[in-house]
Amino acid sequence: MARVKGAVTTRKRRKKVLKMAKGYFGAKSKLFKTAKQAVMKSGQYAYIGRKQKKRFFRRLWISRISAACRQNDMNYSVFMNGVKKANILLNRKSISEIAINSPESFKKLCDKIKSLVA
């Protein structure tokens, strides 16, 4: 039976890791051992970042809505409570876009909520 050598597979695996490490500083992009560590760590950061991105955007939308509410003599919690009571099926992302791009529409929305709450 012929002897199987792993050179081709090993080279392929190492080239894949070094390709992923392309652009890293210093030895992290040249040496396999350090490149492998850097790629693993960057993968962890990427995974965590995908979760954090959702949190950060939600915080951004809330702060934008809150700022727009304050301009219309209302606070965020009262506004969101009114949105739920008025059965307005808009999420925070779309409400913040309305607040930024068309303040007059947002003012109408606030007036509707004020009449509903008061």
Backbone hydrogen bonds, N-H to C=O, Kabsch-Sander energy under -0.5 kcal/mol:
donor,donor_aa,acceptor,acceptor_aa,energy
5,K,3,R,-0.6
10,T,6,G,-2.7
11,R,7,A,-2.6
12,K,8,V,-2.2
13,R,9,T,-2.4
14,R,10,T,-2.6
15,K,11,R,-2.6
16,K,12,K,-1.9
17,V,13,R,-1.9
18,L,14,R,-2.6
19,K,15,K,-2.1
20,M,16,K,-1.8
21,A,17,V,-1.5
22,K,19,K,-1.1
24,Y,21,A,-2.1
28,K,25,F,-1.4
29,S,26,G,-1.5
30,K,27,A,-0.9
31,L,27,A,-2.6
35,A,31,L,-2.5
36,K,32,F,-2.8
37,Q,33,K,-1.6
38,A,34,T,-2.4
39,V,35,A,-2.7
40,M,36,K,-2.3
41,K,37,Q,-2.4
42,S,38,A,-2.6
43,G,39,V,-2.0
44,Q,40,M,-1.7
45,Y,41,K,-2.4
46,A,42,S,-2.4
47,Y,43,G,-2.2
48,I,44,Q,-2.6
49,G,45,Y,-2.8
50,R,46,A,-1.9
51,K,47,Y,-1.0
51,K,48,I,-0.5
52,Q,48,I,-2.3
53,K,49,G,-2.4
54,K,50,R,-0.7
55,R,51,K,-1.1
56,F,52,Q,-3.0
57,F,53,K,-2.3
58,R,54,K,-1.9
59,R,55,R,-2.3
60,L,56,F,-2.1
61,W,57,F,-2.7
62,I,58,R,-2.4
63,S,59,R,-2.3
64,R,60,L,-2.2
65,I,61,W,-2.5
66,S,62,I,-2.6
67,A,63,S,-2.1
68,A,64,R,-2.2
69,C,65,I,-2.5
70,R,66,S,-2.3
71,Q,67,A,-1.3
72,N,68,A,-0.7
72,N,69,C,-1.0
73,D,70,R,-1.3
74,M,69,C,-1.4
79,F,75,N,-2.2
80,M,76,Y,-2.9
81,N,77,S,-2.1
82,G,78,V,-2.3
83,V,79,F,-2.2
84,K,80,M,-2.0
85,K,81,N,-2.3
86,A,82,G,-2.6
87,N,84,K,-0.9
88,I,83,V,-2.3
89,L,87,N,-0.7
90,L,88,I,-1.2
95,I,91,N,-2.2
96,S,92,R,-2.4
97,E,93,K,-1.8
98,I,94,S,-2.1
99,A,95,I,-2.4
100,I,96,S,-1.9
101,N,97,E,-2.9
102,S,98,I,-2.1
105,S,102,S,-0.6
106,F,102,S,-1.7
107,K,103,P,-2.2
108,K,104,E,-1.9
109,L,105,S,-2.1
110,C,106,F,-2.4
111,D,107,K,-2.5
112,K,108,K,-2.4
113,I,109,L,-2.0
114,K,110,C,-2.7
115,S,111,D,-2.3
116,L,112,K,-1.5
117,V,113,I,-2.7
118,A,114,K,-2.8
